[in-house]
Amino acid sequence: MINERVLANQEEILPDIIAFNDAMTDALRELYDRAHRIWNSIKDNEDFKGAEIEAKCYLSYDYPKLHPVQGDDRQDLWNAICDAGWNKLYDDGVSLTSLSLPRNDESFESFIGMDDGYNNWNEGLDRELTKDLHLTSAFHNLYEHMEFAITDFVYVREFETEINIEIHK
């Protein structure tokens, strides 16, 4: 219902869609680069034999300051929306899959779904209006698979990252 109303006037929310996608892409790039730096620093170390890195990116733990609706109860609502216990798909963060090294060592473009020539995950949006936005697979994942209302996440500009090292012996 929210998406139907908001997307009837996509032109108004388009700057926020662009800013969100750019901020999320930057956060995913930082996550990707940091995970690879960590992996490169441990992969040849005997103490880390059998290690695997799993990296995930989440929407900020704090309710977006840019959201047009503010109030005391908003943080509680935000916590519920971003609860992986409620939304199991969110357990891996914003991406379709978490980054796992060395198991799925892929290019950054592949990680964000921009390596197939299509380069725009704008399903459900006005195709003509959003044709040049280069929306990532993470945007698509939040909107289409996790079924967040678009107004739940487009005001987010900060992200949380998690990188875990697991050693199998």
DSSP file with accessible surface (Angstrom, degrees, kcal/mol):
  #  RESIDUE AA STRUCTURE BP1 BP2  ACC     N-H-->O    O-->H-N    N-H-->O    O-->H-N    TCO  KAPPA ALPHA  PHI   PSI    X-CA   Y-CA   Z-CA
    1    1 A M     >        0   0  174      0, 0.0     4,-1.9     0, 0.0     5,-0.2   0.000 360.0 360.0 360.0 -45.1    0.0    0.0    0.0
    2    2 A I  H  >  +     0   0   82      1,-0.2     4,-2.8     2,-0.2     5,-0.3   0.947 360.0  48.5 -63.5 -47.4    2.8    2.4    0.9
    3    3 A N  H  > S+     0   0   36      1,-0.2     4,-3.1     2,-0.2     5,-0.2   0.896 108.3  54.7 -60.5 -40.9    4.8    1.6   -2.2
    4    4 A E  H  > S+     0   0  158      1,-0.2     4,-0.8     2,-0.2    -1,-0.2   0.931 113.2  41.8 -59.4 -43.7    1.7    2.0   -4.4
    5    5 A R  H  < S+     0   0  189     -4,-1.9     4,-0.4     2,-0.2     3,-0.4   0.931 119.0  43.3 -69.0 -47.0    1.1    5.5   -3.1
    6    6 A V  H >< S+     0   0   35     -4,-2.8     3,-1.6     1,-0.2     7,-0.2   0.925 112.8  51.4 -66.6 -44.0    4.8    6.6   -3.1
    7    7 A L  H >< S+     0   0   24     -4,-3.1     3,-1.0    -5,-0.3    -1,-0.2   0.639  91.6  74.9 -75.5 -10.1    5.6    5.2   -6.5
    8    8 A A  T 3< S+     0   0   70     -4,-0.8    -1,-0.3    -3,-0.4    -2,-0.2   0.775 110.1  32.7 -66.6 -22.2    2.6    6.9   -8.1
    9    9 A N  T X> S+     0   0   79     -3,-1.6     3,-1.5    -4,-0.4     4,-0.7  -0.441  75.6 154.6-128.4  56.4    4.8   10.0   -7.8
   10   10 A Q  H <>  +     0   0   14     -3,-1.0     4,-1.6     1,-0.3     3,-0.5   0.773  63.4  71.1 -59.4 -28.5    8.3    8.5   -8.2
   11   11 A E  H 34 S+     0   0  113      1,-0.2    -1,-0.3     2,-0.2     3,-0.1   0.866  96.4  53.3 -57.5 -35.5    9.7   11.8   -9.5
   12   12 A E  H <4 S+     0   0  149     -3,-1.5    -1,-0.2     1,-0.2     4,-0.2   0.840 116.1  36.6 -69.2 -34.7    9.5   13.2   -5.9
   13   13 A I  H >X S+     0   0    9     -4,-0.7     4,-2.1    -3,-0.5     3,-0.6   0.537  90.4  96.6 -96.4  -6.2   11.3   10.4   -4.3
   14   14 A L  H 3X S+     0   0   28     -4,-1.6     4,-2.6     1,-0.2     5,-0.2   0.880  79.8  54.1 -54.7 -44.6   13.8    9.9   -7.1
   15   15 A P  H 3> S+     0   0   83      0, 0.0     4,-2.5     0, 0.0    -1,-0.2   0.895 110.8  47.8 -59.2 -35.2   16.6   12.0   -5.5
   16   16 A D  H <> S+     0   0   46     -3,-0.6     4,-2.7    -4,-0.2     5,-0.2   0.874 109.5  52.3 -72.6 -36.3   16.4    9.9   -2.4
   17   17 A I  H  X S+     0   0    0     -4,-2.1     4,-2.7     2,-0.2     5,-0.2   0.947 113.1  45.2 -60.9 -46.6   16.5    6.6   -4.4
   18   18 A I  H  X S+     0   0   61     -4,-2.6     4,-2.6     2,-0.2     5,-0.2   0.943 114.4  47.1 -63.5 -48.2   19.6    7.8   -6.1
   19   19 A A  H  X S+     0   0   33     -4,-2.5     4,-2.5    -5,-0.2    -1,-0.2   0.902 113.9  48.4 -63.7 -40.0   21.3    9.1   -2.9
   20   20 A F  H  X S+     0   0    0     -4,-2.7     4,-3.0   134,-0.2     5,-0.3   0.949 111.9  48.1 -63.6 -50.2   20.4    5.8   -1.1
   21   21 A N  H  X S+     0   0    4     -4,-2.7     4,-2.5    -5,-0.2    -2,-0.2   0.908 113.7  48.1 -59.6 -41.0   21.7    3.6   -3.9
   22   22 A D  H  X S+     0   0   84     -4,-2.6     4,-2.3    -5,-0.2    -1,-0.2   0.927 113.3  46.9 -64.4 -45.4   24.9    5.7   -4.1
   23   23 A A  H  X S+     0   0   20     -4,-2.5     4,-2.2    -5,-0.2    -2,-0.2   0.909 114.2  47.5 -64.5 -40.8   25.5    5.5   -0.3
   24   24 A M  H  X S+     0   0    0     -4,-3.0     4,-2.8     2,-0.2     5,-0.2   0.912 110.2  52.1 -68.3 -39.7   24.8    1.8   -0.2
   25   25 A T  H  X S+     0   0   28     -4,-2.5     4,-2.4    -5,-0.3    -2,-0.2   0.921 110.2  49.3 -61.9 -41.9   27.1    1.1   -3.1
   26   26 A D  H  X S+     0   0  112     -4,-2.3     4,-2.5     2,-0.2    -1,-0.2   0.915 111.6  48.7 -62.2 -42.3   29.8    3.1   -1.3
   27   27 A A  H  X S+     0   0   14     -4,-2.2     4,-2.5     1,-0.2    -2,-0.2   0.905 112.1  48.4 -65.1 -40.6   29.2    1.0    1.9
   28   28 A L  H  X S+     0   0    0     -4,-2.8     4,-2.8     2,-0.2    -1,-0.2   0.881 110.7  51.6 -67.6 -36.8   29.3   -2.2    0.0
   29   29 A R  H  X S+     0   0   86     -4,-2.4     4,-2.9    -5,-0.2     5,-0.2   0.930 110.6  48.1 -63.2 -45.4   32.5   -1.1   -1.8
   30   30 A E  H  X S+     0   0  113     -4,-2.5     4,-2.6     2,-0.2     5,-0.2   0.924 113.6  47.6 -61.6 -43.9   34.1   -0.4    1.6
   31   31 A L  H  X S+     0   0    0     -4,-2.5     4,-2.7     2,-0.2     5,-0.2   0.939 113.0  48.5 -60.2 -48.5   32.9   -3.7    3.0
   32   32 A Y  H  X S+     0   0   24     -4,-2.8     4,-2.2     1,-0.2    -2,-0.2   0.938 114.3  45.1 -59.7 -48.1   34.2   -5.6   -0.1
   33   33 A D  H  X S+     0   0   59     -4,-2.9     4,-2.4     2,-0.2    -1,-0.2   0.917 114.4  48.1 -65.2 -43.6   37.6   -3.8    0.1
   34   34 A R  H  X S+     0   0   65     -4,-2.6     4,-2.6    -5,-0.2     5,-0.2   0.922 110.8  50.9 -65.1 -42.5   38.1   -4.3    3.8
   35   35 A A  H  X S+     0   0    0     -4,-2.7     4,-2.7    -5,-0.2    -1,-0.2   0.918 112.1  47.7 -61.8 -40.6   37.1   -8.0    3.6
   36   36 A H  H  X S+     0   0   27     -4,-2.2     4,-2.9    -5,-0.2    -1,-0.2   0.881 109.8  52.2 -69.3 -37.2   39.6   -8.5    0.9
   37   37 A R  H  X S+     0   0  149     -4,-2.4     4,-1.6     2,-0.2    -2,-0.2   0.932 112.9  45.5 -61.9 -43.8   42.4   -6.7    2.8
   38   38 A I  H  X S+     0   0   47     -4,-2.6     4,-1.1     2,-0.2     3,-0.2   0.943 113.4  49.4 -63.8 -46.9   41.7   -8.9    5.8
   39   39 A W  H >X S+     0   0   32     -4,-2.7     4,-2.5     1,-0.2     3,-0.9   0.935 110.3  50.2 -59.3 -45.7   41.6  -12.0    3.7
   40   40 A N  H 3< S+     0   0   87     -4,-2.9     4,-0.3     1,-0.2    -1,-0.2   0.812 109.0  53.1 -63.7 -28.9   44.9  -11.1    2.0
   41   41 A S  H 3< S+     0   0   85     -4,-1.6    -1,-0.2    -3,-0.2    -2,-0.2   0.704 122.0  27.7 -80.5 -17.2   46.6  -10.5    5.3
   42   42 A I  H X< S+     0   0   12     -4,-1.1     3,-1.7    -3,-0.9     6,-0.3   0.633  92.4  90.0-115.7 -17.2   45.6  -13.9    6.7
   43   43 A K  T 3< S+     0   0   95     -4,-2.5     7,-0.2     1,-0.3    -3,-0.1   0.788  97.3  37.7 -60.9 -29.4   45.3  -16.3    3.8
   44   44 A D  T 3  S+     0   0  141     -4,-0.3     2,-0.5     5,-0.1    -1,-0.3   0.423  91.1 108.4-100.1   1.7   48.9  -17.5    3.9
   45   45 A N    X   -     0   0   65     -3,-1.7     3,-2.0     1,-0.1    -3,-0.0  -0.679  65.8-143.3 -83.4 124.6   49.2  -17.4    7.7
   46   46 A E  G >  S+     0   0  129     -2,-0.5     3,-1.5     1,-0.3    -1,-0.1   0.817  99.0  63.3 -57.9 -31.4   49.4  -21.0    9.1
   47   47 A D  G 3  S+     0   0  117      1,-0.3    -1,-0.3     3,-0.0    -5,-0.0   0.705 104.9  47.4 -67.6 -17.9   47.4  -19.9   12.1
   48   48 A F  G X  S+     0   0   58     -3,-2.0     3,-2.0    -6,-0.3    -1,-0.3   0.117  76.8 145.3-110.4  20.3   44.5  -19.1    9.8
   49   49 A K  T <  S+     0   0  124     -3,-1.5   119,-0.1     1,-0.3    -5,-0.1  -0.364  75.6  17.5 -58.7 129.7   44.6  -22.4    7.8
   50   50 A G  T 3  S+     0   0   44      1,-0.2   118,-1.6    -7,-0.2    -1,-0.3   0.614  95.1 151.6  81.7  13.0   41.0  -23.3    6.9
   51   51 A A  E <   -A  167   0A   8     -3,-2.0     2,-0.4   116,-0.2   116,-0.2  -0.391  25.6-169.4 -78.4 153.1   39.7  -19.8    7.6
   52   52 A E  E     -A  166   0A  44    114,-2.5   114,-3.0    -2,-0.1     2,-0.5  -0.994  10.3-147.1-139.7 140.5   36.7  -18.3    6.0
   53   53 A I  E     -AB 165 101A   0     48,-3.0    48,-2.8    -2,-0.4     2,-0.5  -0.911   9.1-168.8-108.6 134.3   35.6  -14.6    6.1
   54   54 A E  E     -AB 164 100A  56    110,-2.6   110,-2.8    -2,-0.5     2,-0.4  -0.992   7.5-171.0-122.8 124.5   32.0  -13.7    5.9
   55   55 A A  E     +AB 163  99A   0     44,-3.1    44,-2.5    -2,-0.5     2,-0.3  -0.955   5.6 177.9-121.1 134.1   31.1  -10.0    5.4
   56   56 A K  E     -A  162   0A  18    106,-2.8   106,-2.6    -2,-0.4     2,-0.4  -0.966  16.1-150.6-135.3 150.8   27.7   -8.5    5.6
   57   57 A C  E     -A  161   0A   1     35,-0.5    37,-3.1    -2,-0.3    38,-0.4  -0.978  17.3-175.4-124.2 133.9   26.3   -5.0    5.3
   58   58 A Y  E     -A  160   0A  20    102,-3.6   102,-2.5    -2,-0.4     3,-0.1  -0.878  34.0 -96.0-124.3 158.0   23.2   -3.8    7.2
   59   59 A L  E     -A  159   0A   1     -2,-0.3   100,-0.2   100,-0.2    94,-0.0  -0.365  66.7 -75.8 -62.1 152.2   21.1   -0.6    7.2
   60   60 A S        -     0   0    7     98,-1.7    -1,-0.1     1,-0.2    99,-0.1  -0.115  33.7-129.8 -50.6 146.4   22.1    1.7   10.1
   61   61 A Y  S    S+     0   0  127     -3,-0.1     2,-0.4     2,-0.1    -1,-0.2   0.697  89.7  78.7 -70.9 -18.4   21.0    0.6   13.5
   62   62 A D  S    S-     0   0   83      1,-0.1    96,-0.1    16,-0.0     3,-0.1  -0.736  95.7-103.3 -95.9 141.1   19.7    4.1   14.0
   63   63 A Y        -     0   0   22     -2,-0.4    12,-0.1     1,-0.1     2,-0.1  -0.331  54.1 -92.6 -57.1 134.3   16.4    5.4   12.5
   64   64 A P    >   -     0   0   10      0, 0.0     3,-1.1     0, 0.0    -1,-0.1  -0.300  26.4-151.3 -59.7 125.7   17.2    7.6    9.5
   65   65 A K  T 3  S+     0   0  160      1,-0.2    91,-0.1    -3,-0.1    -2,-0.1   0.750  95.6  57.9 -66.0 -24.5   17.6   11.3   10.4
   66   66 A L  T 3  S+     0   0   99     89,-0.5    -1,-0.2     2,-0.0    90,-0.1   0.588  75.6 117.0 -82.8 -11.4   16.4   12.2    6.9
   67   67 A H    <   -     0   0   22     -3,-1.1    85,-0.0     1,-0.2    84,-0.0  -0.352  66.8-137.0 -60.9 133.3   13.1   10.3    7.1
   68   68 A P  S    S+     0   0   92      0, 0.0     2,-0.7     0, 0.0    -1,-0.2   0.737  90.2  67.6 -67.2 -20.4   10.3   12.9    6.9
   69   69 A V        +     0   0   65      2,-0.0     2,-0.3     5,-0.0    -2,-0.1  -0.898  68.0 171.0-103.7 115.1    8.3   11.2    9.7
   70   70 A Q        +     0   0  105     -2,-0.7     2,-0.3    -4,-0.1     3,-0.1  -0.863   9.3 129.3-119.8 155.8   10.1   11.6   13.0
   71   71 A G    >   -     0   0   38     -2,-0.3     3,-1.2     1,-0.1     4,-0.4  -0.906  65.0 -87.6 169.7 166.4    9.0   10.8   16.5
   72   72 A D  T 3  S+     0   0  168     -2,-0.3     3,-0.4     1,-0.3     4,-0.4   0.812 121.7  51.0 -62.3 -31.6    9.8    9.0   19.8
   73   73 A D  T 3> S+     0   0   95      1,-0.2     4,-1.9     2,-0.1    -1,-0.3   0.564  86.5  87.2 -84.6  -7.1    8.4    5.7   18.6
   74   74 A R  H <> S+     0   0   63     -3,-1.2     4,-2.8     1,-0.2    -1,-0.2   0.849  83.1  54.7 -66.2 -36.8   10.2    5.6   15.3
   75   75 A Q  H  > S+     0   0   61     -4,-0.4     4,-2.6    -3,-0.4    -1,-0.2   0.916 108.4  50.1 -63.9 -39.4   13.4    3.9   16.7
   76   76 A D  H  > S+     0   0  114     -4,-0.4     4,-1.8     2,-0.2    -2,-0.2   0.917 112.1  47.4 -63.6 -42.6   11.3    1.1   18.1
   77   77 A L  H  X S+     0   0   76     -4,-1.9     4,-2.5     2,-0.2    -2,-0.2   0.930 111.4  51.2 -62.8 -43.4    9.6    0.7   14.7
   78   78 A W  H  X S+     0   0    4     -4,-2.8     4,-2.3     1,-0.2    -2,-0.2   0.910 107.3  53.2 -61.3 -42.9   13.0    0.8   12.9
   79   79 A N  H  < S+     0   0   82     -4,-2.6    -1,-0.2     1,-0.2    -2,-0.2   0.901 110.8  47.4 -59.8 -40.1   14.3   -1.9   15.2
   80   80 A A  H >< S+     0   0   52     -4,-1.8     3,-1.4     1,-0.2    -2,-0.2   0.921 111.0  50.4 -67.4 -43.9   11.3   -4.2   14.4
   81   81 A I  H 3< S+     0   0   19     -4,-2.5    -2,-0.2     1,-0.3    -1,-0.2   0.891 114.5  44.4 -61.6 -38.5   11.7   -3.6   10.6
   82   82 A C  T 3< S+     0   0   24     -4,-2.3     2,-0.7    -5,-0.2    -1,-0.3   0.190  83.0 123.1 -95.3  19.2   15.4   -4.4   10.7
   83   83 A D    X>  -     0   0   82     -3,-1.4     4,-2.4     1,-0.2     3,-0.9  -0.710  48.6-159.9 -86.3 113.9   15.0   -7.5   12.9
   84   84 A A  T 34 S+     0   0   23     -2,-0.7     7,-0.3     1,-0.3    -1,-0.2   0.733  91.7  64.1 -66.5 -20.2   16.4  -10.6   11.2
   85   85 A G  T 34 S+     0   0   48      1,-0.2     3,-0.3     5,-0.1    -1,-0.3   0.855 110.8  37.0 -67.9 -33.3   14.4  -12.7   13.5
   86   86 A W  T <4 S+     0   0  173     -3,-0.9     2,-0.6     1,-0.3    -2,-0.2   0.840 128.6  34.6 -83.4 -38.2   11.3  -11.2   11.9
   87   87 A N    ><  -     0   0   19     -4,-2.4     3,-2.0     1,-0.1     4,-0.4  -0.822  69.6-172.1-122.0  89.7   12.7  -11.1    8.4
   88   88 A K  G >  S+     0   0  156     -2,-0.6     3,-1.5     1,-0.3     4,-0.3   0.796  82.7  63.6 -55.5 -31.9   15.0  -14.1    7.9
   89   89 A L  G >  S+     0   0   97      1,-0.3     3,-1.0     2,-0.2    -1,-0.3   0.802  94.0  62.4 -64.8 -24.8   16.3  -12.8    4.6
   90   90 A Y  G X  S+     0   0    7     -3,-2.0     3,-2.2     1,-0.2    -1,-0.3   0.611  77.8  88.1 -77.5  -8.3   17.7   -9.8    6.4
   91   91 A D  G <  S+     0   0   86     -3,-1.5    -1,-0.2    -4,-0.4    -2,-0.2   0.838  90.8  46.9 -58.4 -32.3   20.0  -12.1    8.3
   92   92 A D  G <  S-     0   0   56     -3,-1.0     3,-0.5     1,-0.3   -35,-0.5   0.318 115.9-123.7 -89.9   5.2   22.6  -11.8    5.5
   93   93 A G    <   -     0   0    0     -3,-2.2    -1,-0.3     1,-0.2   -35,-0.2  -0.444  54.8 -33.1  86.6-158.1   22.2   -8.0    5.4
   94   94 A V  S    S+     0   0    0    -37,-3.1    48,-0.2    -2,-0.1    -1,-0.2   0.744 111.8  86.0 -75.9 -23.9   21.2   -5.9    2.4
   95   95 A S  S    S-     0   0    5     -3,-0.5    -3,-0.1   -38,-0.4     3,-0.1  -0.353  86.9-116.6 -79.4 159.4   22.9   -8.1   -0.3
   96   96 A L  S    S+     0   0   70     15,-0.2     2,-0.3     1,-0.2    -1,-0.1   0.879 103.2   4.8 -59.2 -38.7   21.3  -11.1   -2.0
   97   97 A T  S    S-     0   0   78     14,-0.2    -1,-0.2    -5,-0.1     2,-0.1  -0.980  86.5-105.3-140.5 155.0   24.1  -13.1   -0.4
   98   98 A S        -     0   0   11     -2,-0.3     2,-0.6    -3,-0.1   -42,-0.2  -0.349  41.7-101.6 -73.2 161.2   26.9  -12.3    2.1
   99   99 A L  E     -B   55   0A   0    -44,-2.5   -44,-3.1    -2,-0.1     2,-0.5  -0.764  42.9-172.9 -84.3 122.9   30.4  -12.0    0.8
  100  100 A S  E  >  -B   54   0A   1     -2,-0.6     4,-3.2     4,-0.3   -46,-0.2  -0.972  16.2-126.5-126.1 117.6   32.3  -15.2    1.7
  101  101 A L  E  4 S+B   53   0A   0    -48,-2.8   -48,-3.0    -2,-0.5    -2,-0.0  -0.902  82.6   0.2-112.5 136.6   36.0  -15.5    1.2
  102  102 A P  T >4 S+     0   0   62      0, 0.0     3,-1.1     0, 0.0    -1,-0.2  -0.987 125.1  65.6 -91.4   2.6   37.6  -17.5   -0.3
  103  103 A R  T 34 S+     0   0  165      1,-0.3    -2,-0.2   -50,-0.1     2,-0.2   0.895 118.8  17.5 -54.4 -53.1   34.4  -19.4   -1.2
  104  104 A N  T 3< S+     0   0   43     -4,-3.2     2,-1.1     2,-0.1    -4,-0.3  -0.431  75.2 169.5-121.7  63.4   32.8  -16.8   -3.5
  105  105 A D    <   +     0   0   93     -3,-1.1     2,-0.3    -2,-0.2    -4,-0.1  -0.614  21.9 155.8 -75.9  99.7   35.7  -14.5   -4.3
  106  106 A E        -     0   0   52     -2,-1.1    -2,-0.1     1,-0.1    -7,-0.0  -0.774  47.2 -85.0-122.7 167.6   34.0  -12.5   -7.1
  107  107 A S     >  -     0   0   55     -2,-0.3     4,-2.4     1,-0.1     5,-0.1  -0.287  39.9-113.2 -67.8 160.3   34.6   -9.1   -8.5
  108  108 A F  H  > S+     0   0   12      1,-0.2     4,-2.1     2,-0.2     6,-0.2   0.920 118.7  55.7 -60.9 -41.1   32.9   -6.1   -6.8
  109  109 A E  H  4>S+     0   0   90      1,-0.2     5,-3.6     2,-0.2     6,-0.4   0.895 109.4  46.3 -59.4 -39.7   30.7   -5.6   -9.9
  110  110 A S  H >45S+     0   0   34      3,-0.2     3,-1.2     4,-0.2    -1,-0.2   0.915 108.1  56.6 -68.6 -41.5   29.5   -9.2   -9.6
  111  111 A F  H 3<5S+     0   0   10     -4,-2.4   -15,-0.2     1,-0.3   -14,-0.2   0.874 114.1  38.8 -58.3 -37.5   28.9   -8.8   -5.8
  112  112 A I  T 3<5S-     0   0   11     -4,-2.1    25,-2.5    -5,-0.1    26,-0.3   0.367 117.9-110.9 -97.7   6.5   26.6   -5.9   -6.4
  113  113 A G  T < 5S+     0   0    8     -3,-1.2     6,-0.3    -4,-0.3     3,-0.2   0.781  83.6 119.0  76.3  28.9   25.0   -7.5   -9.5
  114  114 A M      < +     0   0   28     -5,-3.6    -4,-0.2    -6,-0.2     3,-0.2   0.029  49.0  83.7-114.7  28.9   26.4   -5.1  -12.1
  115  115 A D        +     0   0   88     -6,-0.4    -1,-0.1    -5,-0.2    -5,-0.1   0.367  69.5  76.1-112.0   5.9   28.4   -7.5  -14.2
  116  116 A D  S    S-     0   0   93     -3,-0.2    -1,-0.1    -7,-0.2    -2,-0.1   0.338 102.1-109.5-104.7   7.8   25.8   -8.9  -16.5
  117  117 A G  S    S+     0   0   66     -3,-0.2    -3,-0.1     1,-0.1    -2,-0.0   0.171 106.1  86.1  87.3 -22.8   25.4   -6.0  -19.0
  118  118 A Y        +     0   0  107     -5,-0.1    16,-0.1     1,-0.1    -4,-0.1   0.943  61.0 176.9 -75.1 -48.7   21.9   -5.2  -17.6
  119  119 A N        +     0   0   51     -6,-0.3     2,-0.2    15,-0.1    -5,-0.1   0.713  46.7  84.0  55.6  29.5   23.3   -3.0  -14.8
  120  120 A N        -     0   0    8     14,-0.2     2,-1.0    -7,-0.2    16,-0.2  -0.716  49.9-170.2-162.6 112.3   20.0   -1.8  -13.4
  121  121 A W        +     0   0   49     14,-2.4    15,-0.1    -2,-0.2    -2,-0.0  -0.507  40.4 136.6 -97.5  63.5   17.9   -3.7  -10.8
  122  122 A N    >   +     0   0    4     -2,-1.0     3,-2.1    13,-0.1    -1,-0.2   0.101  18.9 148.7-103.5  24.7   14.9   -1.4  -11.1
  123  123 A E  T 3   +     0   0   71      1,-0.3     3,-0.1    -3,-0.1    -2,-0.0  -0.302  69.4  24.8 -59.2 137.8   12.1   -3.9  -11.2
  124  124 A G  T 3  S+     0   0   46      1,-0.4    -1,-0.3    20,-0.0     2,-0.2   0.302 108.4  92.4  89.5 -10.2    8.9   -2.6   -9.7
  125  125 A L  S <  S-     0   0   10     -3,-2.1     2,-0.6     1,-0.1    -1,-0.4  -0.671  98.5 -75.1-107.4 168.5    9.9    1.0  -10.4
  126  126 A D     >  -     0   0   68     -2,-0.2     4,-2.2     1,-0.2     5,-0.1  -0.502  45.1-153.1 -63.6 111.5    9.0    3.2  -13.4
  127  127 A R  T  4 S+     0   0  120     -2,-0.6     4,-0.4     1,-0.2    -1,-0.2   0.873  90.0  45.9 -60.6 -41.4   11.4    1.6  -16.0
  128  128 A E  T >4 S+     0   0  124      1,-0.2     3,-0.8     2,-0.2     4,-0.2   0.937 114.0  47.3 -69.3 -44.6   11.7    4.8  -18.1
  129  129 A L  T 34 S+     0   0   53      1,-0.2     3,-0.3     2,-0.1    -2,-0.2   0.846 123.0  34.2 -65.6 -34.0   12.3    7.1  -15.1
  130  130 A T  T >< S+     0   0    0     -4,-2.2     3,-1.7     1,-0.2     4,-0.3   0.265  81.9 113.4-107.3  13.8   14.9    4.9  -13.5
  131  131 A K  T <  S+     0   0  102     -3,-0.8     3,-0.3    -4,-0.4    -1,-0.2   0.771  83.4  39.0 -62.1 -26.4   16.5    3.5  -16.6
  132  132 A D  T 3  S+     0   0  117     -3,-0.3    -1,-0.3    -4,-0.2    -2,-0.1   0.223  88.5  95.9-107.7  16.2   19.9    5.2  -16.0
  133  133 A L  S <  S-     0   0   32     -3,-1.7    -1,-0.2     2,-0.0    -2,-0.1   0.695  73.4-143.1 -84.1 -20.3   20.1    4.8  -12.2
  134  134 A H        -     0   0  104     -4,-0.3   -14,-0.2    -3,-0.3     2,-0.2   0.939  24.3-166.7  56.2  47.6   22.3    1.6  -12.0
  135  135 A L        -     0   0    0     -5,-0.3   -14,-2.4     1,-0.1    -1,-0.2  -0.483  15.8-125.4 -66.5 135.8   20.3    0.3   -9.0
  136  136 A T     >  -     0   0    1     -2,-0.2     4,-2.0   -16,-0.2     3,-0.3  -0.271  18.3-107.5 -82.2 168.5   22.2   -2.5   -7.4
  137  137 A S  H  > S+     0   0    5    -25,-2.5     4,-2.7     1,-0.2   -24,-0.1   0.805 120.5  60.8 -63.7 -27.0   21.0   -6.0   -6.6
  138  138 A A  H  > S+     0   0    0    -26,-0.3     4,-2.4     2,-0.2    -1,-0.2   0.902 102.9  49.9 -67.1 -39.6   21.0   -5.0   -2.9
  139  139 A F  H  > S+     0   0    1     -3,-0.3     4,-2.4     2,-0.2     5,-0.2   0.958 113.1  46.9 -59.2 -49.3   18.5   -2.3   -3.7
  140  140 A H  H  X>S+     0   0   15     -4,-2.0     4,-3.4     1,-0.2     5,-0.9   0.900 109.9  54.0 -58.1 -42.4   16.4   -4.9   -5.5
  141  141 A N  I  X>S+     0   0    8     -4,-2.7     5,-2.8     1,-0.2     4,-0.7   0.927 111.0  44.2 -61.8 -45.7   16.8   -7.3   -2.6
  142  142 A L  I  <5S+     0   0    0     -4,-2.4     6,-2.3   -48,-0.2    -1,-0.2   0.926 122.9  37.0 -63.6 -43.1   15.5   -4.8    0.0
  143  143 A Y  I  <5S+     0   0   22     -4,-2.4    -2,-0.2    -5,-0.2    -3,-0.2   0.930 130.1  23.5 -79.7 -47.9   12.6   -3.8   -2.2
  144  144 A E  I  <5S+     0   0   72     -4,-3.4    -3,-0.2    -5,-0.2    -2,-0.1   0.884 130.8  29.7 -91.4 -44.6   11.5   -7.0   -3.9
  145  145 A H  I  <<S+     0   0   88     -5,-0.9    -3,-0.2    -4,-0.7    -4,-0.1   0.902 127.5  36.2 -88.5 -43.9   12.7   -9.9   -1.8
  146  146 A M  S   <S-     0   0    9     -5,-2.8    -4,-0.2    -6,-0.2    -3,-0.1   0.613  97.4-139.1 -84.6 -13.5   12.6   -8.5    1.7
  147  147 A E        +     0   0  158     -6,-0.4    -4,-0.2     1,-0.2     2,-0.2   0.798  37.0 166.8  59.9  35.3    9.5   -6.4    0.9
  148  148 A F        -     0   0    5     -6,-2.3     2,-0.2     1,-0.1    -1,-0.2  -0.531  45.3-108.8 -66.5 144.5   10.6   -3.3    2.7
  149  149 A A    >>  -     0   0   13     -2,-0.2     3,-2.2     1,-0.1     4,-0.8  -0.569  28.6-119.3 -68.7 143.5    8.5   -0.3    1.8
  150  150 A I  H >> S+     0   0    0      1,-0.3     4,-2.1    -2,-0.2     3,-0.8   0.865 115.4  56.6 -57.5 -32.7   10.6    1.9   -0.3
  151  151 A T  H 34 S+     0   0   22      1,-0.2    -1,-0.3     2,-0.2     4,-0.2   0.630  94.7  69.3 -75.5 -10.4   10.1    4.7    2.3
  152  152 A D  H <4 S+     0   0   35     -3,-2.2    -1,-0.2     1,-0.1    -2,-0.2   0.838 117.9  14.1 -70.3 -34.2   11.6    2.4    4.9
  153  153 A F  H X< S+     0   0    0     -3,-0.8     3,-2.0    -4,-0.8    -2,-0.2   0.665  99.7  84.2-121.0 -18.3   15.0    2.5    3.5
  154  154 A V  T 3< S+     0   0    0     -4,-2.1  -134,-0.2     1,-0.3    -3,-0.1   0.689  91.0  58.0 -69.4 -10.5   15.6    5.3    0.9
  155  155 A Y  T 3  S+     0   0   30     -4,-0.2   -89,-0.5  -136,-0.1     2,-0.3   0.461  82.3 108.5 -93.8  -1.3   16.4    7.8    3.6
  156  156 A V    <   +     0   0    2     -3,-2.0  -132,-0.2     1,-0.1  -133,-0.2  -0.583  29.8 160.6 -76.5 133.7   19.2    5.7    5.0
  157  157 A R        +     0   0   70     -2,-0.3     2,-0.4     1,-0.1    -1,-0.1   0.364  59.1  66.8-128.0  -5.8   22.7    7.1    4.3
  158  158 A E        -     0   0  115    -96,-0.1   -98,-1.7   -98,-0.0     2,-0.3  -0.936  61.6-170.2-121.6 147.0   24.6    5.2    7.0
  159  159 A F  E     -A   59   0A  31     -2,-0.4     2,-0.4  -100,-0.2  -100,-0.2  -0.900  16.7-135.8-134.5 157.6   25.3    1.5    7.1
  160  160 A E  E     -A   58   0A  57   -102,-2.5  -102,-3.6    -2,-0.3     2,-0.3  -0.914  20.9-159.8-112.4 140.4   26.7   -1.1    9.6
  161  161 A T  E     -A   57   0A  44     -2,-0.4     2,-0.4  -104,-0.2  -104,-0.2  -0.897   6.5-165.1-121.9 154.4   29.1   -3.8    8.5
  162  162 A E  E     -A   56   0A  66   -106,-2.6  -106,-2.8    -2,-0.3     2,-0.5  -0.991   4.7-177.2-139.1 124.6   30.1   -7.0   10.0
  163  163 A I  E     -A   55   0A  37     -2,-0.4     2,-0.4  -108,-0.2  -108,-0.2  -0.990   8.9-173.9-125.3 121.1   33.1   -9.1    9.1
  164  164 A N  E     -A   54   0A  77   -110,-2.8  -110,-2.6    -2,-0.5     2,-0.5  -0.933  13.7-153.0-117.4 139.7   33.6  -12.5   10.8
  165  165 A I  E     -A   53   0A  73     -2,-0.4     2,-0.4  -112,-0.2  -112,-0.2  -0.955  14.3-173.1-109.9 125.5   36.5  -14.8   10.5
  166  166 A E  E     -A   52   0A 117   -114,-3.0  -114,-2.5    -2,-0.5     2,-0.5  -0.974   8.9-155.5-119.7 133.1   35.8  -18.5   11.1
  167  167 A I  E     -A   51   0A  72     -2,-0.4     2,-0.6  -116,-0.2  -116,-0.2  -0.937   3.2-157.9-112.6 122.9   38.5  -21.1   11.3
  168  168 A H              0   0   97   -118,-1.6    -2,-0.0    -2,-0.5     0, 0.0  -0.884 360.0 360.0-101.1 116.3   37.6  -24.7   10.5
  169  169 A K              0   0  196     -2,-0.6  -119,-0.0  -119,-0.0    -2,-0.0  -0.987 360.0 360.0-130.8 360.0   40.1  -27.2   12.0
